[in-house]
């Protein structure tokens, strides 16, 4: 059985580091727990950063690249099979000062309808009601752009974003674009992000790694501004 980190184990919040310190902090990521349902998630008072995105958007690869670990986030060979929320603790020297949440991917057509309906409720409830949620990272293949499912997710978190929840659209697989295509994808995503951050990212070429690492470190270590979440939830078709 896993145990939630206690407040006494929380590390002091230092000033903003250079990229090496941010990368070193992310490299401390270790498995905390997995939860097939929200009630199985531990109640935490630590800032939590959730990674979400369509199946095959490169979510697991991006998490593993950011944490410099090959198999921290598990990418199933069969999209749609991974159906749990996985939490990873962050913090040096035995302390825990933040948590990464890896949510199931969504939008894979071959997944049974019942499983899709179950997970659209789980993800919507998590995004709306998780009290310690500090930021959401939405991973998107820039060759496809933000899809209807991505936009549905944006609608779910919009009230919390307006109240201070941090938000990043991470355009993965940027190495597959030329400069003109990358600039166009970046411009379009900025318009769709509704005030959120947008970054180009390539796990293969390590493009954008420093920027994203520093952004995550900043979000995890600044004073919280998000008020308690609302009780109502929306819907999004979710599945890895």
C-alpha positions in Angstrom: 0.0 0.0 0.0 1.3 3.5 -0.8 1.3 6.3 1.6 0.7 10.0 0.8 3.6 12.4 1.6 3.0 14.3 4.8 3.3 18.0 5.2 6.4 17.5 7.4 8.2 16.1 4.4 7.7 19.1 2.2 10.9 20.8 1.1 11.5 24.6 1.4 10.6 26.6 -1.7 13.8 28.1 -3.1 14.2 30.8 -5.7 13.9 30.1 -9.4 16.8 27.8 -10.5 18.8 27.6 -13.7 17.7 24.8 -16.0 20.2 22.3 -14.5 18.5 22.6 -11.1 15.0 22.3 -12.7 16.2 19.2 -14.6 17.7 17.7 -11.4 14.4 18.3 -9.6 12.4 16.6 -12.3 14.9 13.7 -12.3 13.9 12.9 -8.7 10.4 11.7 -10.0 9.5 8.3 -8.5 6.3 6.3 -8.5 3.9 7.2 -5.8 0.6 5.4 -6.5 -1.8 4.3 -9.2 -5.6 4.8 -9.0 -8.3 3.2 -11.2 -10.9 5.5 -9.6 -10.7 9.0 -8.0 -11.5 7.6 -4.5 -8.3 5.7 -4.6 -6.2 8.8 -5.0 -4.5 10.0 -1.8 -5.6 13.4 -0.5 -2.5 15.6 -0.8 -1.7 19.2 0.1 1.2 19.3 -2.4 1.0 21.1 -5.8 0.0 18.6 -8.5 0.7 19.0 -12.2 -1.4 16.8 -14.5 -0.4 15.6 -18.0 -3.3 14.9 -20.4 -3.7 14.3 -24.1 -4.9 12.2 -26.9 -3.6 8.7 -27.4 -0.4 8.7 -29.4 0.3 12.4 -28.7 3.6 11.4 -27.1 2.6 11.9 -23.4 4.5 9.1 -21.9 7.6 9.8 -24.0 7.5 13.5 -23.0 7.2 12.7 -19.3 10.1 10.2 -19.5 12.2 12.8 -21.4 11.5 15.6 -18.9 12.4 13.3 -15.9 15.3 11.7 -17.7 13.9 8.2 -17.0 13.2 5.7 -19.7 10.2 3.9 -18.2 8.7 6.2 -15.5 5.6 6.7 -17.5 4.4 3.5 -19.1 3.3 3.6 -22.8 1.1 0.7 -23.6 1.7 -1.1 -26.9 -2.0 -1.1 -27.4 -3.5 2.4 -27.2 -6.5 2.6 -24.8 -5.3 -0.1 -22.4 -3.9 2.0 -19.7 -6.8 3.1 -17.6 -5.4 4.5 -14.3 -4.2 7.8 -13.0 -0.5 7.4 -12.0 1.1 9.8 -9.5 4.8 10.5 -9.3 6.4 12.3 -6.3 9.1 15.0 -6.9 11.6 16.3 -4.4 15.3 15.9 -3.5 16.8 14.1 -0.5 13.7 12.2 0.6 11.4 15.2 0.6 8.4 15.7 -1.6 7.4 19.1 -2.8 5.2 18.4 -5.8 3.4 15.6 -7.6 3.1 14.7 -11.3 -0.2 13.1 -12.4 -0.2 11.0 -15.7 -3.8 10.7 -16.8 -5.0 8.1 -19.4 -4.9 9.2 -23.0 -8.2 9.8 -24.8 -9.8 9.5 -28.2 -8.7 6.0 -29.2 -11.6 4.7 -31.4 -11.2 1.0 -30.7 -11.8 1.3 -27.0 -15.2 -0.1 -25.9 -17.8 2.6 -25.4 -18.4 1.6 -21.8 -14.8 2.2 -20.9 -14.8 5.6 -22.7 -17.9 6.7 -20.8 -16.4 5.6 -17.5 -13.1 7.5 -18.2 -14.7 10.6 -19.4 -16.4 10.9 -16.0 -13.2 10.1 -14.1 -11.1 12.6 -16.0 -13.7 15.3 -15.9 -14.2 14.8 -12.1 -10.4 14.8 -11.5 -9.9 18.1 -13.5 -12.8 19.8 -11.7 -12.5 18.5 -8.2 -8.8 17.7 -7.5 -8.2 20.4 -4.8 -4.4 20.4 -5.0 -4.2 20.6 -8.8 -1.9 23.4 -9.7 -1.4 23.1 -13.4 -2.5 21.1 -16.5 -0.2 20.2 -19.4 -2.1 19.3 -22.6 0.0 17.4 -25.1 -0.8 17.8 -28.7 0.6 16.6 -32.0 1.0 19.9 -33.9 0.4 18.1 -37.2 -3.1 17.5 -36.1 -3.6 20.6 -33.9 -6.1 20.8 -31.1 -9.0 18.4 -31.8 -12.6 18.6 -30.7 -11.7 16.4 -27.7 -8.8 18.7 -26.7 -11.2 21.6 -26.9 -13.7 19.8 -24.8 -11.1 19.3 -22.2 -10.2 23.0 -22.4 -13.8 23.9 -21.7 -13.8 21.7 -18.6 -10.8 23.4 -17.0 -11.6 26.9 -18.3 -13.3 28.1 -15.0 -10.3 26.9 -13.0 -7.9 28.5 -15.4 -9.7 31.8 -15.0 -9.3 31.4 -11.3 -5.6 30.8 -11.5 -5.0 27.2 -12.6 -1.8 27.1 -14.8 -2.1 25.7 -18.3 0.3 24.6 -20.9 -0.2 23.3 -24.5 2.8 21.2 -25.3 3.2 20.7 -29.0 5.1 17.4 -29.2 7.0 15.9 -32.0 8.2 19.3 -33.2 11.1 17.7 -34.9 8.7 16.5 -37.6 7.9 20.1 -38.6 10.0 22.6 -40.7 10.4 26.1 -39.3 7.4 27.6 -41.2 5.2 24.7 -40.1 6.4 25.0 -36.5 5.7 28.8 -36.4 2.2 28.3 -37.9 1.4 25.5 -35.4 2.6 27.7 -32.5 0.5 30.7 -33.7 -2.6 28.7 -34.0 -2.2 26.9 -30.7 -1.7 30.3 -28.9 -5.0 31.5 -30.3 -6.8 28.3 -29.2 -5.1 28.1 -25.7 -7.1 31.0 -24.4 -4.3 32.6 -22.4 -2.4 29.5 -21.5 1.2 28.9 -22.2 2.2 27.2 -25.5 5.6 25.5 -26.2 7.1 23.5 -29.0 8.7 20.3 -27.7 10.7 17.4 -29.2 11.7 14.5 -27.0 13.9 13.2 -29.8 15.9 16.5 -30.4 15.4 17.7 -26.7 13.9 20.9 -28.2 12.1 23.0 -25.6 13.4 20.9 -22.7 14.9 23.8 -20.6 11.9 26.0 -21.1 9.4 23.4 -20.0 11.5 22.2 -17.1 11.7 25.8 -15.7 8.0 26.4 -16.3 7.0 23.2 -14.3 9.5 24.1 -11.5 8.0 27.6 -11.3 4.5 26.4 -11.1 5.3 23.8 -8.5 7.1 26.3 -6.2 5.0 29.5 -6.4 2.3 30.4 -3.9 -1.0 28.8 -4.8 -3.7 31.2 -6.1 -6.4 28.7 -7.2 -9.6 28.7 -5.0 -11.4 25.5 -4.1 -12.8 23.8 -7.2 -16.5 23.8 -8.3 -18.7 20.7 -7.7 -20.0 20.3 -11.3 -18.2 18.3 -14.0 -18.2 18.3 -17.8 -17.6 15.5 -20.2 -14.7 14.4 -22.4 -14.1 11.2 -24.2 -11.1 9.8 -22.5 -8.9 6.8 -23.0 -5.2 5.9 -23.6 
